[in-house]
Amino acid sequence: MVDNVIKLAERPTDGQLVAAALSGTGTAKRALFDRHVTMVAAIAFRLTGHDSDVDDIVQDSFIGAFTGLARLENVEAFRGFLASITTRTAIATLRRRKLLTRLGLRRRELVRLEALTAPHTPADVVAELRQVYGVIDEFPAHERVVLLLRRFEDLSLEEIAERTGASLATVKRRLVRAERLLAQALGMAESEP
Amino acid sequence: MKNVTRRLPCDYVQPELAPVRVERMWDVVERAQDVRRGKPGLPLMAAVAALTVIALMIGLRMRSVGTAGTKPGALIVTREQSSALTLPDGSALSVGVATSLEVTEASPAAVRLRLTRGSVFCSVVPRATRTFRVDAPAASVLVKGTRFEVVANETGTSVRVEHGSVEVRSRDDQRLLATLEEGQTWSQRQPTAATEPAVPQLPTSAAVVEPLALPPTAAPEPTVTPTHRPRETPSALFQRANTERAEGHAEAAGAAYDKLRRQYPHDARAGLAAFELARIRLGTLNEPRAAISALEFALAHPRGFVVEDAEALKIDALARLGDAAACTRAAERFLVQYPNGAQRARVAAACRLR
């Protein structure tokens, strides 16, 4: 019976792939890209709320991550490292987009929720997403991102600090401000973060 | 502890990632990696062959043009992959796909190239003591310092000037066909078979005892049609640059951003164009020095981008250049100026860890 068992090749860990990439194995980078592209695209999509910036953010994030591989102390932490780069790239994109809109160089794009959510999304989730994405375009980039990471990705304050490269105190301050902005935008009383 | 079985709202917000889209994104990432390593892309054979010919035969990269070792006659042939070369004086050639380009002269006084087919984009550094000439099938292009493209294909020859001016002359150098300024093009159609003179019929009987007096077989005098391409508006240039970038054509996008900021330095988009150009130069083309130059322009025209991002990018470029002292100084200034900035961690890491 044991003879019939076919052993599948073990899936290399991120750390093994990073080590291989650092030693010059080109296919390792491709494997890392394939493994994480969905996560990176999803972060970009959720934080910006639009599909149009996703490709640019994905490309810049992977280029940045591959360029900075040598400074990754814990090679197994590649996913977090990449997520952090993606978040910061998305913040930079949002800030640029805001400026362009202000200067009249970019048309304001409304978030199309039907394009944002999967068809099987429960009604209560759609309602919550609709509520937040409906007003969030007016928020400063940092506040927007902190709020989305907290509300929709359920990250802890420490995790948000790590993702955004800000101190814990700064994250707390931004979250308070974001919640206040949200409450004002929705015409509600201020809520606790 | 988090409830790991509950689906989060974020799980319902996912973009559509068709395989072709993923491949397109990977292409851009891979190309950036290739450029950073200085590795020729695919097909390797063609690129390696071209670079080897260049390095060994004319020493354009390795040696100074015009030294005793320079051997004119080198032939650069590309197939599906374009190739980029830099001459020792800083002039850059971008040899298009399916191109055959011969170096007929390479001395301190003159660089002369013969384009048989395909295209070459030349960015020529001005040098008063050196002429730079490209011979194409229908004309020769003579420049001092400019950026221009020559295309030779089955339909004819065309010249497009992106910056500066060029003289288009007949191949025998006797006639000036056109003087082109920035944004202008010149083209000449190849004579088609229909316009060629008919060959007289041989007599059907009797031996030919006298050579036939055939009419001259030279093509009829072509019509020279200098054309003035309307100057692109800043908006059109910006749009074109963005489209090229979205399609993964980093060099073309960079060229359009560069053109915008040079042609319209006072336009509201000029600073942003320079910033985007710097991102492309640093991120995709691995040209930190050129990126810094674009960033300096951007910082002098701070509209349409975040100054903090531009400062951080400049520090990144300094780190990439290996200029540790300048990088550290700039990073320290940055951290004082933006203690809670979004780019704080990136800047702090840039100089120390590269």
Interface residues (C-beta under 8 A of the other chain):
Chain A: G26 K29 R30 F33 D34 V37 T38 A41 A42 A44 F45 R46 D51 V54 D55 D56 V58 Q59 D60 F62 I63 G64 F66 T67 G68 A70 R71 R88 I91 A92 R95 R96 L99 L100 L103 L105 L116 T117 A118 H120 T121 P122 V125 V126 E128 L129 A141 H142 R151 F152 E153 D154 T164 G165 A166 S167 T170
Chain B: K2 L8 P9 C10 Y12 V13 Q14 P15 E16 L17 R21 V22 R24 M25 W26 V28 V29 E30 A32 Q33 R36 F238 R245 A246 A268 R269 L272 R279 G283 T284 R303 G304 F305 V306 D309 N340 A342 Q343 R344 A345 R346 A349 L353 R354
